Amino acid sequence: MTRMSTMKAFNLIIDGESVSTTDYFDVINPADKSVIARCPKANVEQLNEAVSAAKTAFSAWSALTYSERRVKLMQLADAIEAQAETFITLLTKEQGKPINGFAGLGSGFELGGTLAWIRSTASMELTAETIQDNEEAHIAIHRKPIGVVGSITPWNYPLLIGIWHMIPALITGNTVVIKPSEMTPLTTLLFGEIAKDILPKGVVNVVAGAGDIGAAMSAHKDIDKIIFTGSTPTGKAIMKSAAENLKRLTLELGGNDAAIVLADADIKAIASKIFATSFINNGQTCAALKRLYVHETVHDQLCEAMTNIAVSMKTGNGINEDTDFGPLQNEKQLDIVKALAQDAKERGANFLCGGEVVDETGYFYPITLVNNIQDGARLVDEEQFGPILPIIKFSNIEDAIVSANRLAVGLGGSVWSTDITRAQDIASRLECGTVWINNHAMVQPDAPFGGVKDSGFGVAFGEAGLKEFTFIQTMQTAKS
């Protein structure tokens, strides 16, 4: 396809320069299936150049103080904010999420989160920890940057998750090579264009491409750490490749978060919050509420309340101001949602609303609520990553806890109740990295977040997140 004159040109960012390529691929708008841009496709030689640039830049960047690096990152946040409208529109076109959307959780929300995370994370600092200081010796633990960090990001929050990966790496003194998803590379490439004029050359490099580039990064001898957000199978493949040079890893992988609503829950107070945290980003959120276990005494009331909310929602093109939810990001994900819905129908599940595609101009699927469904159904056991929620009735809390813990994943979970002490007791028994009481899917820059079991290992955010990008150097000074 010939590049359209109206399309903005995008380039790779390598060693502080915009780099064109001879090979491109189309980036599709999921709302209308149109080509919105042609993305430069990196080859392995260009990846090697990016890694070499990052390796060269590491010495000077890591030698700066936290304060000196902080100044640059704060300038970066200001420059992104100055182009907020461009980022927001581009996010909607490449990812599908509305400009504003339901509860304001659209592209504007992602851009706002991006700025908040840059500024908050850049304000953090790791200092030496003294563990002994007496007449015999002074012993201190220092945190040192690892080197070149390879970041591989998904398509659901392309800008925000890239920031989650890059900023803690940068503030601690590492350099970065980032590969965004080939589905949503544009906002990351735009970020790279801005970053190259603020940060020293080679500190941030952006290469776009498909799985072959990600695989080459995972095995690259000069990449010292990989941080990856995405599917569990891909995470396992990365871990195998990384073994060749004992690469450090942070893997935030698939989830299928369970929520348990107790009999004493205030349904009127929580229904809208459960709805919002189930369908945030159209359900395309790793830590969205994806399995809803509800006590039989409040099951019908909650189903009715959530259905009333769902049928008032408008699914459509995210560019339109009155759109609550946009399309699924890609056709493959739409097909997964449709397959899970079909399995539920064949099992006799009850569809309270939605369940049928009514608009094929884009990858649209309506907000869908399903009850009369049990563990074992694909919709319960598999991560849907889309706008369809199974609601499972229970009578015994011990059974609900077993159900919540029965899957191989363990990213997040929640308990909903007016009895906070009891809710906390139940929450402590859930096998997940983050557990919320009367909330779900809420993350913030200073609270560590990560998974257990097949949801990966390592954490993001806060001091614990910064430490993921460092190694310990213990310094012992003898005094006698």
C-alpha positions as CSV (number, residue, x, y, z in Angstrom):
1,M,0.0,0.0,0.0
2,T,1.3,3.5,-0.9
3,R,1.7,5.8,2.0
4,M,-1.2,8.3,2.1
5,S,-0.2,12.0,2.0
6,T,-2.5,12.7,4.9
7,M,-0.8,10.2,7.2
8,K,1.8,11.4,9.7
9,A,5.2,9.9,9.1
10,F,6.6,7.8,12.0
11,N,10.1,6.7,12.5
12,L,12.2,4.4,14.7
13,I,14.2,6.2,17.4
14,I,17.8,5.0,17.6
15,D,20.7,6.8,19.3
16,G,18.9,10.1,19.4
17,E,17.9,10.1,15.7
18,S,14.7,9.5,13.8
19,V,15.4,6.4,11.6
20,S,13.3,5.5,8.6
21,T,13.1,1.9,7.2
22,T,12.5,0.2,3.9
23,D,9.8,-2.0,5.4
24,Y,6.5,-0.8,6.9
25,F,3.3,-2.3,8.2
26,D,-0.2,-1.0,8.5
27,V,-1.7,0.2,11.8
28,I,-5.5,-0.3,11.9
29,N,-8.1,1.8,13.6
30,P,-10.3,-0.8,15.3
31,A,-13.4,1.4,15.2
32,D,-13.6,1.4,11.4
33,K,-10.8,-1.0,10.2
34,S,-9.1,1.8,8.3
35,V,-5.4,2.3,8.0
36,I,-4.4,5.2,10.1
37,A,-0.6,5.1,9.6
38,R,2.2,2.9,8.3
39,C,4.6,2.0,10.9
40,P,8.4,1.5,10.3
41,K,9.3,-2.1,10.8
42,A,12.7,-2.6,12.4
43,N,15.0,-5.4,11.5
44,V,17.4,-7.2,13.7
45,E,20.3,-5.1,12.5
46,Q,18.5,-2.0,13.7
47,L,17.7,-3.6,17.0
48,N,21.4,-4.3,17.4
49,E,22.1,-0.6,16.7
50,A,19.6,0.4,19.3
51,V,21.0,-1.9,21.9
52,S,24.6,-0.7,21.1
53,A,23.4,2.9,21.5
54,A,21.8,2.2,24.8
55,K,24.9,0.3,26.0
56,T,27.1,3.2,25.1
57,A,24.8,5.8,26.7
58,F,24.6,3.8,30.0
59,S,28.0,5.0,31.4
60,A,27.2,8.7,31.3
61,W,23.5,8.4,32.2
62,S,24.2,6.1,35.2
63,A,26.9,8.5,36.4
64,L,24.4,11.3,36.8
65,T,22.7,11.9,40.2
66,Y,19.1,11.2,40.8
67,S,18.5,14.9,40.9
68,E,20.1,15.4,37.4
69,R,18.1,12.6,35.9
70,R,15.0,13.8,37.6
71,V,15.3,17.2,35.9
72,K,15.3,15.6,32.5
73,L,12.3,13.3,33.2
74,M,10.3,16.2,34.6
75,Q,11.1,18.1,31.3
76,L,9.9,15.0,29.4
77,A,6.5,15.1,31.3
78,D,6.1,18.8,30.5
79,A,6.8,18.2,26.8
80,I,4.3,15.3,26.7
81,E,1.7,17.4,28.4
82,A,2.2,20.2,25.8
83,Q,1.1,17.7,23.2
84,A,-1.7,16.1,25.2
85,E,-4.4,16.6,22.6
86,T,-2.2,14.9,19.9
87,F,-1.5,11.9,22.2
88,I,-5.2,11.5,23.3
89,T,-6.5,11.5,19.7
90,L,-3.7,9.1,18.5
91,L,-4.5,6.8,21.4
92,T,-8.1,6.6,20.5
93,K,-7.4,6.0,16.8
94,E,-4.8,3.2,17.4
95,Q,-6.2,1.5,20.5
96,G,-10.0,2.2,20.2
97,K,-10.7,3.6,23.7
98,P,-13.0,6.7,23.7
99,I,-11.6,10.2,24.2
100,N,-13.5,10.4,27.4
101,G,-15.7,7.3,27.8
102,F,-17.6,5.8,30.7
103,A,-16.6,7.5,34.0
104,G,-13.9,9.4,32.1
105,L,-11.8,6.3,31.8
106,G,-10.7,6.8,28.1
107,S,-7.7,8.2,26.3
108,G,-7.7,11.3,28.5
109,F,-7.5,9.1,31.5
110,E,-4.5,7.2,30.1
111,L,-2.7,10.4,29.2
112,G,-3.4,11.8,32.7
113,G,-2.0,8.6,34.2
114,T,1.0,8.8,32.1
115,L,1.9,12.3,33.4
116,A,1.1,11.4,37.0
117,W,3.4,8.3,36.8
118,I,6.3,10.1,35.2
119,R,6.3,12.8,37.8
120,S,5.6,10.6,40.8
121,T,8.2,7.9,39.8
122,A,10.8,10.5,38.8
123,S,10.4,12.0,42.3
124,M,11.5,8.8,44.0
125,E,15.0,7.8,45.0
126,L,16.8,4.8,46.3
127,T,19.4,5.6,49.0
128,A,22.1,3.6,50.6
129,E,21.0,1.5,53.6
130,T,23.4,1.2,56.5
131,I,23.2,-2.1,58.3
132,Q,26.3,-1.8,60.5
133,D,28.3,1.1,61.8
134,N,30.5,0.3,64.8
135,E,34.1,0.2,65.8
136,E,34.7,-2.9,63.6
137,A,33.2,-1.9,60.3
138,H,30.7,0.2,58.3
139,I,28.5,-1.9,56.1
140,A,26.0,-0.4,53.6
141,I,23.7,-1.7,50.9
142,H,23.9,0.3,47.7
143,R,21.5,0.0,44.7
144,K,23.2,0.1,41.3
145,P,21.6,0.3,37.9
146,I,21.6,-2.9,35.9
147,G,22.4,-1.6,32.4
148,V,20.3,-1.9,29.2
149,V,16.6,-2.6,29.9
150,G,14.5,-4.1,27.1
151,S,10.8,-3.2,27.4
152,I,8.1,-5.1,25.5
153,T,4.6,-3.6,25.9
154,P,1.1,-4.7,25.1
155,W,-1.7,-3.1,23.1
156,N,-4.3,-2.3,25.9
157,Y,-2.5,0.7,27.5
158,P,0.3,1.4,25.0
159,L,1.5,4.7,26.4
160,L,0.9,4.2,30.1
161,I,2.4,0.7,30.4
162,G,5.4,2.0,28.4
163,I,5.8,4.7,31.0
164,W,5.4,2.1,33.8
165,H,8.4,0.2,32.2
166,M,10.7,3.1,31.2
167,I,10.5,5.7,34.0
168,P,11.7,3.5,36.9
169,A,14.4,2.1,34.7
170,L,15.6,5.6,33.7
171,I,15.4,7.3,37.1
172,T,17.6,4.5,38.6
173,G,20.2,5.1,35.9
174,N,19.4,2.4,33.2
175,T,19.0,3.0,29.5
176,V,16.1,1.6,27.5
177,V,15.2,-0.1,24.3
178,I,11.4,-0.4,24.0
179,K,9.3,-2.4,21.5
180,P,5.6,-1.5,21.6
181,S,3.0,-3.9,20.3
182,E,2.7,-3.9,16.6
183,M,-1.0,-3.3,17.1
184,T,-0.5,0.0,18.9
185,P,3.1,1.4,18.2
186,L,2.2,5.0,17.3
187,T,2.0,6.7,20.7
188,T,5.2,5.1,21.8
189,L,7.0,6.3,18.6
190,L,5.6,9.8,19.2
191,F,6.9,9.5,22.8
192,G,10.3,8.6,21.4
193,E,10.3,11.6,19.1
194,I,9.8,13.9,22.1
195,A,12.3,12.0,24.3
196,K,15.2,12.2,21.8
197,D,15.2,16.0,22.0
198,I,15.3,16.0,25.9
199,L,17.3,13.0,27.0
200,P,20.9,12.3,26.0
201,K,21.2,10.3,22.8
202,G,20.9,6.5,23.2
203,V,19.2,6.7,26.6
204,V,15.8,5.8,25.1
205,N,15.5,3.9,21.8
206,V,12.2,2.8,20.2
207,V,12.0,-0.1,17.7
208,A,8.8,-1.3,16.2
209,G,8.0,-4.7,14.8
210,A,6.4,-8.1,15.4
211,G,7.2,-11.0,17.6
212,D,10.6,-11.7,15.9
213,I,12.0,-8.4,17.3
214,G,10.7,-9.2,20.8
215,A,12.2,-12.7,20.6
216,A,15.5,-11.2,19.5
217,M,15.4,-8.8,22.5
218,S,14.8,-11.6,24.9
219,A,17.9,-13.5,23.7
220,H,20.1,-10.4,23.1
221,K,23.4,-10.8,25.0
222,D,23.7,-7.0,25.6
223,I,20.2,-6.5,27.1
224,D,20.6,-7.0,30.8
225,K,17.0,-7.0,31.8
226,I,13.6,-7.6,30.1
227,I,10.4,-6.1,31.5
228,F,7.3,-7.6,29.8
229,T,3.6,-7.1,30.1
230,G,1.4,-9.6,28.2
231,S,0.3,-13.2,27.9
232,T,1.6,-16.0,30.1
233,P,2.7,-18.2,27.1
234,T,4.8,-15.3,25.7
235,G,6.2,-14.6,29.2
236,K,7.4,-18.2,29.5
237,A,9.0,-18.0,26.1
238,I,10.9,-14.9,27.1
239,M,12.0,-16.6,30.3
240,K,13.5,-19.4,28.3
241,S,15.4,-17.1,26.0
242,A,16.6,-14.9,28.8
243,A,18.3,-17.9,30.4
244,E,21.1,-17.7,27.9
245,N,22.7,-14.7,29.6
246,L,20.9,-14.9,32.9
247,K,18.9,-11.8,32.1
248,R,16.9,-10.3,34.9
249,L,13.2,-10.3,34.4
250,T,10.0,-8.6,35.5
251,L,7.0,-10.4,34.0
252,E,3.4,-9.1,34.4
253,L,1.4,-11.8,32.7
254,G,-2.2,-12.9,32.3
255,G,-4.8,-12.6,35.0
256,N,-8.4,-13.7,35.6
257,D,-9.3,-11.7,38.7
258,A,-12.0,-13.0,41.0
259,A,-14.2,-10.8,43.1
260,I,-16.3,-12.1,46.0
261,V,-19.5,-10.2,47.1
262,L,-20.6,-11.2,50.5
263,A,-24.2,-11.3,51.8
264,D,-23.9,-8.1,53.8
265,A,-22.7,-6.0,50.9
266,D,-24.5,-2.8,50.1
267,I,-25.5,-3.5,46.5
268,K,-26.8,0.0,45.8
269,A,-23.4,1.5,46.9
270,I,-21.2,-1.0,45.1
271,A,-23.0,-1.9,41.8
272,S,-21.6,1.0,39.8
273,K,-18.1,0.5,41.2
274,I,-18.2,-3.2,40.3
275,F,-19.4,-2.3,36.8
276,A,-16.7,0.2,36.3
277,T,-13.9,-2.0,37.5
278,S,-15.1,-4.9,35.4
279,F,-15.4,-3.0,32.2
280,I,-12.5,-0.5,32.5
281,N,-10.9,-0.1,29.1
282,N,-13.7,-2.3,27.7
283,G,-12.5,-5.2,29.9
284,Q,-9.1,-5.0,28.3
285,T,-7.2,-4.5,31.5
286,C,-4.9,-7.1,33.1
287,A,-6.3,-6.5,36.6
288,A,-9.9,-5.8,35.7
289,L,-12.6,-7.7,37.6
290,K,-13.2,-10.8,35.4
291,R,-15.0,-13.4,37.6
292,L,-17.8,-12.2,39.9
293,Y,-18.8,-14.5,42.7
294,V,-22.0,-13.3,44.4
295,H,-23.8,-14.6,47.5
296,E,-27.1,-16.0,46.6
297,T,-29.0,-13.6,48.9
298,V,-27.8,-10.5,46.9
299,H,-27.2,-12.2,43.6
300,D,-30.5,-11.1,41.9
301,Q,-30.3,-7.6,43.2
302,L,-26.7,-7.1,41.9
303,C,-27.5,-8.6,38.5
304,E,-30.5,-6.2,38.1
305,A,-28.5,-3.2,39.2
306,M,-25.6,-4.0,36.9
307,T,-27.9,-4.8,34.0
308,N,-29.6,-1.4,34.4
309,I,-26.2,0.3,34.0
310,A,-25.1,-1.9,31.1
311,V,-28.2,-1.3,28.9
312,S,-27.6,2.5,29.2
313,M,-24.1,2.3,27.8
314,K,-23.3,3.3,24.2
315,T,-20.6,1.3,22.3
316,G,-19.2,3.0,19.3
317,N,-16.4,5.0,17.7
318,G,-14.3,6.5,20.5
319,I,-13.8,9.8,18.6
320,N,-17.5,10.6,19.2
321,E,-18.0,12.4,22.5
322,D,-21.1,10.4,23.5
323,T,-19.4,7.0,23.2
324,D,-19.0,5.1,26.5
325,F,-17.1,2.1,25.2
326,G,-15.1,1.7,22.0
327,P,-14.3,-1.5,20.0
328,L,-12.0,-4.4,21.0
329,Q,-8.5,-3.4,19.9
330,N,-8.2,-6.2,17.3
331,E,-10.1,-8.9,15.5
332,K,-8.3,-11.7,17.2
333,Q,-9.5,-10.5,20.6
334,L,-13.0,-10.0,19.3
335,D,-13.0,-13.6,18.1
336,I,-11.9,-14.8,21.6
337,V,-14.8,-13.0,23.2
338,K,-17.3,-14.4,20.7
339,A,-16.0,-17.9,21.3
340,L,-16.3,-17.6,25.1
341,A,-19.8,-16.3,24.7
342,Q,-20.8,-19.1,22.4
343,D,-19.5,-21.7,24.8
344,A,-21.5,-20.1,27.6
345,K,-24.7,-20.2,25.5
346,E,-24.1,-23.9,24.7
347,R,-23.9,-24.6,28.4
348,G,-27.2,-22.9,29.1
349,A,-26.0,-19.7,30.6
350,N,-28.4,-16.8,30.9
351,F,-27.4,-13.6,29.0
352,L,-28.8,-10.6,31.0
353,C,-27.8,-8.2,28.2
354,G,-25.6,-8.1,25.1
355,G,-24.1,-11.3,23.7
356,E,-24.6,-10.5,20.0
357,V,-22.5,-8.4,17.6
358,V,-24.8,-5.7,16.1
359,D,-22.2,-3.5,14.5
360,E,-19.5,-4.9,12.2
361,T,-18.0,-1.7,11.0
362,G,-15.3,-2.1,13.6
363,Y,-14.4,-4.7,16.2
364,F,-17.4,-3.9,18.4
365,Y,-18.9,-6.2,21.1
366,P,-21.6,-4.9,23.4
367,I,-21.3,-4.8,27.2
368,T,-22.5,-8.3,28.2
369,L,-23.5,-9.8,31.5
370,V,-23.9,-13.6,32.0
371,N,-25.3,-15.5,34.9
372,N,-26.5,-19.1,35.5
373,I,-22.9,-20.1,34.8
374,Q,-20.4,-22.1,36.9
375,D,-16.8,-22.9,37.2
376,G,-15.6,-25.0,34.3
377,A,-17.2,-22.8,31.6
378,R,-14.6,-21.2,29.3
379,L,-16.0,-17.8,30.2
380,V,-15.2,-18.4,33.8
381,D,-11.9,-20.3,33.5
382,E,-10.3,-18.3,30.6
383,E,-9.4,-14.6,30.7
384,Q,-11.9,-12.9,28.4
385,F,-10.0,-9.5,28.1
386,G,-13.2,-8.0,26.8
387,P,-16.6,-6.6,27.7
388,I,-18.3,-9.8,28.9
389,L,-18.6,-10.7,32.6
390,P,-19.6,-14.0,34.2
391,I,-21.6,-13.7,37.5
392,I,-21.5,-16.9,39.6
393,K,-23.8,-17.5,42.5
394,F,-22.5,-19.1,45.7
395,S,-24.0,-20.0,49.1
396,N,-20.9,-21.0,51.1
397,I,-18.0,-18.6,51.5
398,E,-15.5,-21.4,51.7
399,D,-16.6,-22.6,48.2
400,A,-16.2,-19.1,46.8
401,I,-12.7,-18.9,48.2
402,V,-11.8,-22.2,46.6
403,S,-13.3,-21.1,43.3
404,A,-11.4,-17.8,43.4
405,N,-8.1,-19.6,44.0
406,R,-8.6,-22.6,41.7
407,L,-7.0,-21.2,38.6
408,A,-3.3,-21.0,37.7
409,V,-3.2,-17.2,37.6
410,G,-3.0,-14.8,40.6
411,L,-2.9,-11.1,39.6
412,G,-5.6,-9.4,41.6
413,G,-8.7,-10.1,43.5
414,S,-11.3,-8.3,45.7
415,V,-13.8,-8.8,48.5
416,W,-17.0,-6.6,48.8
417,S,-18.7,-6.3,52.2
418,T,-19.8,-3.8,54.9
419,D,-17.9,-5.9,57.5
420,I,-14.3,-4.7,56.8
421,T,-12.6,-7.0,59.3
422,R,-14.3,-10.1,57.8
423,A,-13.5,-8.9,54.3
424,Q,-9.9,-8.4,55.1
425,D,-9.7,-11.9,56.6
426,I,-11.2,-13.4,53.4
427,A,-9.0,-11.2,51.2
428,S,-5.8,-12.4,53.0
429,R,-6.7,-16.0,51.8
430,L,-6.9,-15.0,48.1
431,E,-3.9,-16.2,46.1
432,C,-3.1,-13.0,44.2
433,G,-0.5,-10.2,44.2
434,T,-2.9,-7.4,44.9
435,V,-6.3,-7.6,46.8
436,W,-8.8,-4.8,47.2
437,I,-11.6,-4.3,49.7
438,N,-14.7,-2.7,48.2
439,N,-12.7,-1.8,45.1
440,H,-10.9,-3.4,42.2
441,A,-8.3,-2.6,39.5
442,M,-7.1,0.6,41.2
443,V,-3.4,1.1,41.1
444,Q,-1.2,4.0,42.0
445,P,2.5,5.0,41.6
446,D,3.5,4.3,45.2
447,A,1.8,1.0,45.8
448,P,3.6,-2.1,44.6
449,F,1.7,-4.2,42.0
450,G,2.5,-7.6,40.6
451,G,1.3,-11.2,40.2
452,V,1.9,-14.7,41.6
453,K,1.6,-18.1,40.0
454,D,1.2,-17.9,36.2
455,S,0.6,-14.2,36.5
456,G,4.3,-13.7,36.6
457,F,6.8,-12.3,39.1
458,G,8.4,-9.0,40.1
459,V,6.5,-5.8,40.9
460,A,5.9,-2.4,39.5
461,F,5.5,0.9,41.3
462,G,6.9,2.4,44.5
463,E,10.3,1.8,46.0
464,A,9.8,-1.9,45.4
465,G,9.3,-1.2,41.7
466,L,12.5,0.9,41.5
467,K,14.5,-1.9,43.1
468,E,13.5,-4.2,40.2
469,F,15.9,-2.1,38.0
470,T,18.9,-2.4,40.3
471,F,21.3,-4.9,41.8
472,I,22.6,-4.9,45.3
473,Q,26.2,-3.9,46.0
474,T,27.2,-4.5,49.6
475,M,30.1,-2.2,50.6
476,Q,32.1,-3.2,53.7
477,T,34.6,-0.7,55.1
478,A,36.9,-2.1,57.9
479,K,37.6,0.2,60.8
480,S,40.2,-1.9,62.6
